[in-house]
Amino acid sequence: MMRSVIVVLLFGTMLLTACGDTTEKEFYAGKTVFVYVGRPPGSGADLVVRSFVRFWQEHIPGRPTMVVKNVPGGAGSRVWNLAWDKKHPDDLEIFFSPVSATAIIVRAQGLRADLSMMPLIGALTSPNMTFARTERLPSAEDLPNVAGLKFGGQGPAHRFSVLGRLTLDILGIDYVSITGFSGASDVFNAVRRKEIDIQTAPLNFYRFTVEPNVVKNGEVIPLWYNPIIDATGEIVPLPAAGDIPSFIDYYESVKGEAPAGELFELYKWLLPSVNGIVYAAFLPRESSPAIEQILRDSFAQVTQDEEYLAEEKRMFGFNLPVVSSEQGAKILDDMANAPDATRVLLDQYIQQVR
């Protein structure tokens, strides 16, 4: 009798587990998932997210309809605060946007969200580079000899503003920093209007928008890209940059020696975090662990989808490096727990143009 009871209990448990698994896999069937991106329509981030989402909905069990909603503002922090403030997540909202890395490091007042405490689904990273108008800078080698250049950035704590200023300051360039643009496309429009001379932007934005419009006709030239540095401190080769040199290579070519100093040490410390994770997808806190895993698995499947990879390469000229949820969590933790001396130095540097 006892054996019969045990068999029945085991069978019941297996049945419940199987039913639960089936329910989870069918959770998204016939549903609409909203994907929030903290950048305006037509921006580089918006393009990345929309192209990814188009394939993502095909890999999620149940094939839900995924709708991208733009919520720009707050220097990129608005979208993360929106996710952080969700009290009762329903697993039908995903927040997929550029990570405000420098804001996390300095614990910026406007950023309430602690991304290291939110479920990370997956991420892509995006190399960035710097270019200049040839009317002010006929060749890349002329940069150290030109004064009064206008550098255009987004918010003072934005990674493009910080990395762009750092590289110019490390080189000792005479320039004026103009920040407050809402996105890379807005800075680029100012470049085309001849209001801005130098811009730091995503490499995919450069390939997709800048290169075909103003590089090919000679209005703009590339200067350098900001490299990705791995956990061992080594620079990761970037074939997608083509013949654009890394900032370190550029510095050595015009200065005849390797870069050094306090600002360069800050630059090197920032690269693994600021360039290590860029477009990241999160769920709000207290989301269902089972749904988290479904989304992580499907996110990873998209990054291996040959059709997606071909589409991505067609748009940007290369495939964005993939960051696993484990790698991303480590980077986010490093940013949230940055050394006090580094945090203070970076905050002081940002405050110079605030």
C-alpha positions in Angstrom: 0.0 0.0 0.0 2.8 2.4 1.0 4.6 1.7 -2.3 1.4 2.5 -4.2 1.1 5.8 -2.4 4.8 6.7 -3.2 4.3 5.8 -6.9 1.2 8.0 -7.1 3.0 10.9 -5.3 6.0 10.7 -7.7 3.7 10.5 -10.7 1.8 13.5 -9.5 5.0 15.5 -8.9 6.2 14.6 -12.4 2.9 15.6 -13.9 2.9 18.9 -12.1 6.5 19.6 -13.2 5.6 18.8 -16.8 2.5 21.0 -16.7 4.5 23.8 -15.1 7.2 23.5 -17.8 4.5 23.5 -20.6 2.8 26.5 -19.0 6.1 28.5 -18.9 6.9 27.7 -22.5 3.4 28.8 -23.6 3.4 31.9 -21.4 4.1 34.3 -24.2 1.7 32.7 -26.7 -0.7 35.4 -28.1 0.8 38.1 -25.8 2.4 41.5 -26.5 5.7 42.3 -24.9 6.8 46.0 -24.7 10.5 46.7 -25.1 11.7 50.0 -23.8 14.7 51.8 -25.2 16.0 55.0 -23.6 16.9 56.8 -26.8 14.8 58.6 -29.5 13.5 57.0 -32.6 16.1 56.8 -35.4 19.1 56.9 -33.0 21.8 54.2 -33.2 20.5 52.5 -30.1 17.0 52.5 -31.4 18.2 50.9 -34.6 20.1 48.2 -32.7 17.2 47.3 -30.5 14.6 47.3 -33.2 16.6 45.0 -35.5 17.3 42.6 -32.6 13.7 42.5 -31.4 12.5 41.6 -34.9 14.4 38.3 -34.6 14.0 37.9 -30.9 10.2 37.5 -31.1 10.8 34.5 -33.4 13.0 32.7 -30.9 10.8 33.2 -27.7 8.5 30.2 -27.2 5.0 31.2 -28.0 6.3 33.9 -30.5 4.8 37.0 -28.8 4.4 40.3 -30.6 7.2 42.6 -29.4 6.6 46.4 -29.6 9.5 48.8 -29.1 8.7 52.0 -27.1 11.1 55.0 -26.9 11.5 56.7 -23.5 14.4 59.1 -24.0 15.4 61.5 -21.3 17.3 61.9 -18.1 20.7 61.5 -19.8 19.8 57.8 -20.4 18.7 57.1 -16.8 14.9 57.6 -17.3 14.4 54.1 -18.9 16.3 52.4 -16.0 14.4 54.3 -13.3 11.2 53.2 -15.0 12.3 49.6 -14.7 13.5 50.0 -11.1 10.2 51.5 -10.0 8.1 48.6 -11.2 6.4 47.2 -8.1 4.6 44.3 -9.7 6.3 43.1 -12.9 4.2 41.0 -15.2 7.1 39.6 -17.4 5.6 41.5 -20.4 8.1 44.4 -20.2 11.7 44.3 -21.2 14.1 47.2 -20.8 16.7 47.1 -23.6 18.9 50.2 -23.8 22.4 51.6 -23.5 23.8 51.2 -20.0 24.7 54.5 -18.2 28.1 53.2 -17.2 29.7 56.4 -15.9 26.5 57.3 -14.1 26.6 54.0 -12.3 30.3 54.5 -11.4 29.8 58.0 -9.9 26.4 57.1 -8.5 24.8 59.9 -10.3 21.9 61.6 -8.5 19.5 61.2 -11.3 19.9 57.4 -11.5 17.9 55.6 -8.9 18.2 52.2 -10.4 20.8 49.7 -9.3 21.3 47.6 -12.4 23.5 45.1 -10.6 20.3 44.1 -8.6 18.1 43.7 -11.7 17.9 40.4 -13.8 20.2 40.8 -16.8 19.0 38.9 -19.8 21.8 39.5 -22.2 23.8 42.3 -23.8 25.7 43.5 -26.8 28.7 45.8 -26.7 29.4 48.5 -29.3 32.9 49.9 -30.0 33.1 53.6 -30.4 35.4 56.0 -32.3 36.2 59.6 -32.9 36.0 61.6 -36.2 36.5 65.2 -37.2 35.6 67.7 -40.0 38.3 68.1 -42.5 37.6 71.8 -42.9 39.2 72.3 -39.4 41.4 69.2 -39.5 42.8 68.4 -43.0 44.5 65.2 -41.7 44.5 63.1 -38.5 48.2 64.0 -37.9 47.3 67.7 -37.8 45.2 67.4 -34.6 48.0 68.4 -32.1 48.6 71.6 -34.0 45.0 72.9 -34.3 43.5 75.1 -31.6 40.0 76.0 -30.6 38.3 72.8 -31.9 34.7 72.2 -30.8 34.0 68.8 -29.3 30.3 67.8 -29.2 29.0 65.4 -26.6 25.8 64.3 -25.0 25.3 64.6 -21.2 28.5 65.4 -19.3 28.5 61.9 -17.8 27.7 60.1 -21.0 30.4 57.7 -22.1 31.0 59.4 -25.4 31.4 62.7 -23.7 33.8 61.3 -21.1 35.8 59.1 -23.5 36.0 61.9 -26.1 37.2 64.5 -23.6 39.6 62.1 -22.0 41.4 61.2 -25.3 41.6 64.9 -26.3 43.0 65.9 -22.8 45.5 63.0 -22.8 46.7 64.3 -26.1 46.8 67.9 -24.8 44.5 69.3 -27.5 43.2 72.8 -27.3 39.4 72.4 -27.6 36.0 73.5 -26.2 33.6 71.0 -25.0 29.9 71.5 -25.9 27.6 68.9 -24.2 23.9 68.5 -23.8 22.9 66.9 -27.2 20.2 64.3 -26.9 21.9 61.6 -29.0 24.7 60.7 -31.4 22.5 61.7 -34.3 21.9 65.2 -32.9 25.7 65.7 -32.4 26.2 64.5 -36.0 23.7 66.9 -37.3 25.6 69.7 -35.6 28.8 68.4 -37.3 27.1 68.6 -40.6 26.0 72.2 -39.8 29.6 73.0 -39.0 28.8 73.8 -35.4 30.8 70.9 -34.1 34.3 69.8 -35.2 34.9 66.5 -33.4 32.5 63.8 -32.3 32.9 60.4 -30.5 30.2 58.0 -31.6 29.4 54.3 -31.9 31.3 52.5 -34.6 28.1 51.0 -36.0 26.6 54.6 -36.2 29.8 55.7 -38.0 29.6 52.8 -40.5 25.9 53.1 -41.1 25.4 56.9 -41.1 28.6 58.9 -41.0 30.8 57.0 -43.5 28.4 56.9 -46.4 27.3 60.5 -46.0 30.3 62.6 -45.2 33.4 60.4 -45.1 33.2 59.3 -48.7 33.0 62.9 -50.0 35.9 64.0 -47.8 34.0 66.2 -45.3 35.0 64.0 -42.3 37.9 61.8 -41.4 38.2 59.1 -38.8 40.8 59.6 -36.0 40.8 56.6 -33.7 38.6 54.0 -31.9 38.5 53.4 -28.2 39.4 49.8 -27.7 37.9 47.1 -25.5 40.3 45.7 -22.8 39.8 42.2 -21.4 40.1 41.0 -17.8 43.8 40.5 -18.2 44.4 44.1 -19.3 45.1 43.3 -22.9 43.6 45.2 -25.8 41.1 43.1 -27.7 41.7 43.2 -31.5 38.9 44.9 -33.4 38.8 43.8 -37.0 35.6 45.9 -37.6 37.6 49.1 -37.1 39.4 48.4 -40.4 42.3 50.8 -40.9 41.2 53.1 -38.1 43.9 53.0 -35.3 43.2 52.5 -31.7 43.6 55.6 -29.5 46.8 54.2 -28.0 48.2 53.5 -31.5 47.2 57.0 -32.6 48.9 58.6 -29.6 52.1 56.7 -30.2 52.1 57.7 -33.8 51.8 61.5 -33.2 53.7 61.7 -29.9 56.4 59.1 -30.4 55.9 57.5 -27.0 53.3 55.5 -25.1 50.5 57.5 -23.3 50.9 57.9 -19.5 49.6 59.9 -16.5 46.6 60.1 -14.2 44.0 60.7 -17.0 45.3 57.8 -19.0 45.1 55.5 -16.0 41.4 56.6 -15.6 40.9 56.0 -19.3 42.3 52.4 -19.0 40.2 51.7 -16.0 37.0 52.8 -17.7 37.5 50.8 -20.9 36.5 47.3 -19.6 33.3 48.7 -18.0 32.3 51.5 -20.3 33.1 49.6 -23.4 32.5 46.1 -22.0 28.7 46.3 -21.9 26.6 48.7 -23.9 23.1 47.6 -25.1 21.7 45.6 -22.2 18.3 43.9 -21.8 16.9 43.7 -18.3 13.7 42.6 -16.5 12.4 44.5 -13.5 13.2 43.2 -10.0 11.2 40.2 -8.8 10.4 38.9 -12.2 9.8 35.2 -12.7 13.1 33.2 -12.6 11.6 30.7 -15.2 10.8 33.6 -17.5 14.2 35.1 -17.0 15.8 31.8 -18.2 13.4 31.6 -21.2 14.4 35.1 -22.3 18.1 34.5 -21.7 18.0 31.4 -23.8 16.1 33.1 -26.6 18.4 36.1 -26.5 21.5 33.9 -26.9 19.7 32.1 -29.8 19.3 35.4 -31.7 23.0 36.1 -31.4 23.7 32.8 -33.2 20.9 33.3 -35.8 22.6 33.4 -39.2 19.9 35.6 -40.7 20.2 38.1 -37.8 24.0 38.1 -38.1 23.7 38.8 -41.8 21.2 41.6 -41.3 23.4 43.1 -38.5 26.4 43.0 -40.7 24.6 44.5 -43.6 23.5 47.5 -41.5 26.6 48.1 -39.5 29.4 46.5 -41.5 30.2 44.1 -38.6 28.6 42.1 -35.9 28.3 43.6 -32.4 30.2 41.6 -29.8 28.0 39.6 -27.5 28.1 39.8 -23.7 26.6 36.9 -21.7 24.5 37.5 -18.7 27.3 36.2 -16.5 29.9 38.5 -18.1 27.5 41.4 -17.9 26.7 40.8 -14.3 30.4 40.9 -13.4 30.9 44.2 -15.3 27.9 45.8 -13.6 29.2 44.7 -10.2 32.6 46.2 -10.9 31.0 49.5 -11.9 28.8 49.6 -8.8 31.7 48.9 -6.6 34.4 51.1 -8.2 37.3 52.1 -6.0 36.6 55.4 -4.2 39.6 57.1 -5.7 38.5 56.3 -9.2 34.9 57.3 -8.5 36.1 60.7 -7.0 38.4 61.4 -9.9 35.8 60.6 -12.5 33.1 62.6 -10.8 35.5 65.6 -10.6 36.3 65.2 -14.3 32.6 65.2 -15.2 31.9 68.2 -13.0 34.3 70.2 -15.1 31.8 70.6 -17.9 28.5 70.2 -15.9 
